[in-house]
Structure formats: C-alpha cells, structure tokens
C-alpha cells in the first residue's frame, strides 16, 4: 500500500478526496436535507 501511494501520488490524492467527501457528506447530511 505505502509503495503504491509513493509511486502514485495522484491516486493517493483522489483516494483522500473521496474519504473527505464521505466525511463531509455524513457531517452535513442534516444541513443538506434542509436545502433539498
């Protein structure tokens, strides 16, 4: 895993963004419901 991350920083960045998106979605799920 670590060697792959070092070889592919772009993949690591995308993976990190997906994790952040999931946390943000879960944290602001209630707030987002009001806007919908």
MMTF fields as JSON, N, C-alpha, C and O atoms, coordinates in Angstrom:
{
  "mmtfVersion": "1.0.0",
  "mmtfProducer": "UNKNOWN",
  "numBonds": 143,
  "numAtoms": 144,
  "numGroups": 36,
  "numChains": 1,
  "numModels": 1,
  "chainsPerModel": [1],
  "groupsPerChain": [36],
  "chainIdList": ["A"],
  "bondAtomList": [4, 2, 8, 6, 12, 10, 16, 14, 20, 18, 24, 22, 28, 26, 32, 30, 36, 34, 40, 38, 44, 42, 48, 46, 52, 50, 56, 54, 60, 58, 64, 62, 68, 66, 72, 70, 76, 74, 80, 78, 84, 82, 88, 86, 92, 90, 96, 94, 100, 98, 104, 102, 108, 106, 112, 110, 116, 114, 120, 118, 124, 122, 128, 126, 132, 130, 136, 134, 140, 138],
  "bondOrderList": [1, 1, 1, 1, 1, 1, 1, 1, 1, 1, 1, 1, 1, 1, 1, 1, 1, 1, 1, 1, 1, 1, 1, 1, 1, 1, 1, 1, 1, 1, 1, 1, 1, 1, 1],
  "groupList": [{"groupName": "UNK", "atomNameList": ["N", "CA", "C", "O"], "elementList": ["N", "C", "C", "O"], "formalChargeList": [0, 0, 0, 0], "bondAtomList": [1, 0, 2, 1, 3, 2], "bondOrderList": [1, 1, 2], "singleLetterCode": "X", "chemCompType": "L-PEPTIDE LINKING"}],
  "groupTypeList": [0, 0, 0, 0, 0, 0, 0, 0, 0, 0, 0, 0, 0, 0, 0, 0, 0, 0, 0, 0, 0, 0, 0, 0, 0, 0, 0, 0, 0, 0, 0, 0, 0, 0, 0, 0],
  "groupIdList": [1, 2, 3, 4, 5, 6, 7, 8, 9, 10, 11, 12, 13, 14, 15, 16, 17, 18, 19, 20, 21, 22, 23, 24, 25, 26, 27, 28, 29, 30, 31, 32, 33, 34, 35, 36],
  "secStructList": [7, 2, 2, 2, 2, 2, 2, 7, 2, 2, 2, 2, 2, 2, 2, 2, 2, 2, 2, 2, 2, 2, 2, 2, 2, 2, 2, 6, 2, 2, 2, 2, 2, 2, 2, 7],
  "xCoordList": [0.83, 0.0, 0.863, 0.659, 1.828, 2.653, 3.473, 3.615, 4.018, 4.832, 3.975, 4.421, 2.739, 1.836, 1.499, 1.434, 1.281, 0.948, 2.116, 1.916, 3.335, 4.51, 4.676, 5.073, 4.37, 4.532, 3.411, 3.62, 2.23, 1.091, 0.501, -0.492, 1.094, 0.562, -0.824, -1.637, -1.089, -2.393, -3.483, -4.548, -3.211, -4.183, -4.427, -5.56, -3.355, -3.493, -4.345, -5.169, -4.153, -4.916, -6.399, -7.253, -6.702, -8.096, -8.72, -9.86, -7.965, -8.468, -8.74, -9.742, -7.847, -8.012, -9.238, -9.988, -9.448, -10.595, -11.901, -12.883, -11.912, -13.117, -13.438, -14.598, -12.405, -12.612, -13.154, -14.09, -12.558, -13.006, -14.449, -15.241, -14.791, -16.149, -17.14, -18.23, -16.766, -17.65, -17.86, -18.986, -16.786, -16.908, -17.757, -18.595, -17.539, -18.297, -19.775, -20.64, -20.06, -21.447, -22.135, -23.279, -21.439, -22.02, -22.192, -23.159, -21.254, -21.299, -22.387, -23.06, -22.562, -23.527, -24.776, -25.481, -25.039, -26.206, -27.489, -28.398, -27.567, -28.765, -28.951, -30.061, -27.872, -27.957, -28.351, -29.132, -27.809, -28.096, -29.566, -30.157, -30.151, -31.553, -32.466, -33.47, -32.133, -32.97, -32.95, -33.971, -31.764, -31.657, -32.399, -32.909, -32.462, -33.194, -34.689, -35.503],
  "yCoordList": [-1.209, 0.0, 1.257, 2.157, 1.314, 2.519, 2.728, 3.857, 1.639, 1.779, 2.267, 3.078, 1.766, 2.185, 3.663, 4.395, 4.107, 5.509, 6.401, 7.477, 5.954, 6.758, 6.832, 7.866, 5.728, 5.706, 6.481, 7.07, 6.477, 7.154, 8.202, 7.93, 9.398, 10.452, 10.904, 11.333, 10.805, 11.225, 10.305, 10.768, 8.992, 8.032, 8.283, 8.195, 8.599, 8.891, 10.135, 10.185, 11.141, 12.379, 12.11, 12.595, 11.341, 11.026, 10.227, 10.48, 9.254, 8.434, 9.301, 9.108, 10.265, 11.168, 12.05, 12.29, 12.531, 13.393, 12.632, 13.191, 11.34, 10.523, 10.371, 10.464, 10.137, 9.986, 11.283, 11.265, 12.415, 13.715, 13.975, 14.509, 13.598, 13.806, 12.994, 13.475, 11.756, 10.912, 11.519, 11.549, 12.003, 12.609, 13.869, 14.109, 14.679, 15.92, 15.617, 16.288, 14.604, 14.234, 13.782, 14.153, 12.985, 12.49, 13.599, 13.598, 14.557, 15.636, 16.643, 17.162, 16.922, 17.939, 17.328, 17.984, 16.068, 15.413, 16.101, 16.314, 16.449, 17.101, 18.485, 18.849, 19.258, 20.594, 20.531, 21.357, 19.55, 19.428, 19.076, 19.469, 18.339, 17.939, 19.162, 19.164, 20.194, 21.394, 22.105, 22.618, 22.13, 22.811, 22.04, 22.63, 20.731, 19.916, 20.023, 19.419],
  "zCoordList": [0.0, 0.0, 0.0, -0.815, 0.917, 1.024, -0.239, -0.71, -0.794, -2.001, -3.167, -3.979, -3.241, -4.312, -4.158, -5.146, -2.901, -2.673, -3.072, -3.636, -2.781, -3.119, -4.634, -5.171, -5.321, -6.78, -7.47, -8.53, -6.87, -7.498, -6.559, -5.885, -6.502, -5.631, -6.075, -5.256, -7.385, -7.889, -7.349, -6.941, -7.349, -6.828, -5.353, -4.878, -4.626, -3.196, -2.996, -2.083, -3.845, -3.729, -3.975, -3.232, -5.014, -5.319, -4.185, -3.794, -3.653, -2.551, -1.332, -0.643, -1.059, 0.079, -0.12, 0.827, -1.334, -1.625, -1.428, -0.939, -1.813, -1.644, -0.164, 0.238, 0.65, 2.093, 2.683, 3.482, 2.284, 2.791, 2.364, 3.14, 1.132, 0.641, 1.464, 1.777, 1.818, 2.62, 4.003, 4.5, 4.63, 5.958, 5.888, 6.757, 4.848, 4.708, 4.493, 5.055, 3.677, 3.399, 4.69, 4.95, 5.49, 6.738, 7.755, 8.516, 7.778, 8.764, 8.416, 9.306, 7.134, 6.723, 6.091, 5.325, 6.421, 5.825, 6.282, 5.48, 7.562, 8.098, 7.489, 7.1, 7.403, 6.833, 5.362, 4.889, 4.638, 3.211, 2.992, 1.986, 3.929, 3.787, 3.76, 3.049, 4.521, 4.549, 3.197, 2.74, 2.557, 1.268, 0.192, -0.76, 0.339, -0.643, -0.344, -1.043]
}
